[in-house]
Amino acid sequence: METKTHIYRKLFSSTFYLSAFTFGGGFVIIPLMKKNFVDDLHWIEEDEMLNLAAIAQSSPGAVAVNASILLGYKVAGILGALVTILGTILPPLIIISVISLFYTAFRDNTVVNAVLKGMQAGVAAVIADVVINLGSNVIKEKNIVSTLVMVCAFAATFFFKVNVMYIILVCGCIGATKILIQVKNSPKDGDK
């Protein structure tokens, strides 16, 4: 059994490392969190990570920070959430502070500009990987409602340029309705 101190230390070091060496924002950090906390450490299940990613994306704020908060809370409660927040925000804070000292040198440096352009291509590939992995998990469930919602949300955004806020609200209403129907149809303790 792992001690709480070990869990907090591992939460901090994992989120610090992921945040320090991940470029591209929250969509890039989600699959790395999955690999670390689901596949390697087995602290949460894959479907829980999918739910955390969905909640993190639909909540206000940075996706990476939201996901870290939810993950830390799930694993170790409020203190775990605080530890993961610290581990997630420290690397960008340190990096931006250092860059701000040398801003003019970085701004005009062609090598730095070329590296950043190359990172954009890598980020696009990682985001595509996230979409494929998370989408395939939804399809594997063979739940027609979830699959239909996923396809319609994509079509509304990509083809019809519907504001994402409307899509989130509609999907939230569909999800709430689905849960209410499941609760209503589930057997009561007295019915068994």
N, C-alpha and C positions, 0 to 999 in steps of 0.2 A: 504494500500500500504506500503510495507516495504521500509525503508530508505536504502540508499546505505551503510551507516555505518553498519547497522544490517546485510545486505547481506554479506559484507566483513568479518564481525566477524563470521557469521555462516559458510561461506566458509572456513575460517581459522580453526575454532574449529572442524568442521566436518572432514576436511582432516587431521588435526593433530591427532585427535582421531583414525581415520581409519588407519593411518600410524603407530601410536604408538602400536596398539593392533592387527595388522595383520601380520601374519608370512606366508611367502611363495611367496612373490613377487606380481607382477602386476596382475596375473591371479586370485589371491585370493581377491585383493582389488576391482576388477571390479564389482562383484555381490554385494558387500557391498556398493559401490558407487551408484549402481542402486537402491538398497533398500532405501538408504538415499535420494538421489536427485530426483529419479523418483517416487518411491512409497510414501515416507513420505512428502517430501517438494514440490513435483510436479513442480520443476523448469525446467525440461526437459522431453521430451517424451521418451518412451521405445525404439523406433526405432532410436532416436537420440543417446541414450546411446550405442546401438549396433554399430552404425557408429563410435562414439568416440572410442569405444574399438577396432574396426578394424583399425582405423587410428593410435591409440596409439601403437598397436602391430606392425604395419608395419613401424613405424618411428624409427630412431635410438635412442637408449637410453633406460632407464628403463620404462617399461610399466606403472607402477604406476605413475611416474612423468609425462609421456606423457599424460596419461588420465586426471590427475589433471590439467595440463596446458589447455588442450582442454575444459574440463568441466568449469574451472574458466573463460576462455575466452568466452565461450558460455553464461554463466550466467551473467558475469559482465565486459566483455571487457578485455583490457590489464591489468588493475590493478587487476581484479579478477584472471587472470592467475598468476600474481606475488604473490598474496596472497595465492593461492592454492599451488604454488611451495614451498613457505616458509613453509606452513602447512604440506606438504608431506615430505620434506627433513629434517626438524628439528628433529623429533623423532629418525630416524636412526642415524643421526649425534650425537645426545646426547647419545644414547645407545652405539654406537661403541666407543665413547670417554671414557665412563665409563668402558666398557669392556676392552679396551686397557690398562687401569690402572691396571687391575687385570687379565691380559691375562694368565699368568702361572697358577694361581689358578683355572681359569675356564677350561683351556686346560686339566688339569689332574683330574678334578672332575668327578667322575663316575655318580653322580646324574645329573649334567648339561648335560653330554653326553646322558644319558637315556632320559631326557626331550626333547632334540633336536631330538633324534630318534623318539620319540612319535609324535612330531610335524610334522615330515616328512609324517607320515601316515595321519594325519589330513589335511595337505596341498594337498596330492593326492586326498583325498575325495572332497575337495573344488574345485579343478581344474576339476574333473569329473563332479561336479554339474554345473560349468560354461559352460562346453562343452555341456552338456545336455540342459541347459536352452537356450543358444544362438543358438544351433543347432535347437531346437524345434521352436524358433522364425522364423528362416529361412524357415522351413518346413511349418509353419502356413501361411506364405505369399502365398503359393501355386504357387510360381514362379519357373518354371521348370529350368530356367537357373541358378538361385541362388542355388537351391538344387543340381543340377548336379555339379556345381563348388565346392560346399562344399564337396560332396562325392568324387569327383576326387582329390581334394586337400588332403583330408584325406588319400585316397588310395596311392597317390604319395608319401606322407611322411611316412606313416606307413609300407606299404608293399614294396615299391620300393626304399625307402631311398633317395628320390630326395632332393637336397639341398633346404631349405626353401626359400632362396632368389629367386630361379627360380620360385617357386610356387607363391610367392608374385608378381613377375614381370608379370607372365602369368595372374594371377587373376586381377591385375591392368589393364592390356590391355583388358581383357574381360569386366571388369566394365566400362572402358572408352568407348569401342565400344558400349556397351549396352546404355550408356547415350547419345552418339552421335546419335544413331539410334532413341532413344526416342525424342531427340530435333528435329531431322530432320522430324520425323513423327507427331510432335505436331502441332496443328493449329496455324498459325500466327495471330497476332492481327487484321490484315486486312482481314483475311479469315473468320472471325466470322460473 
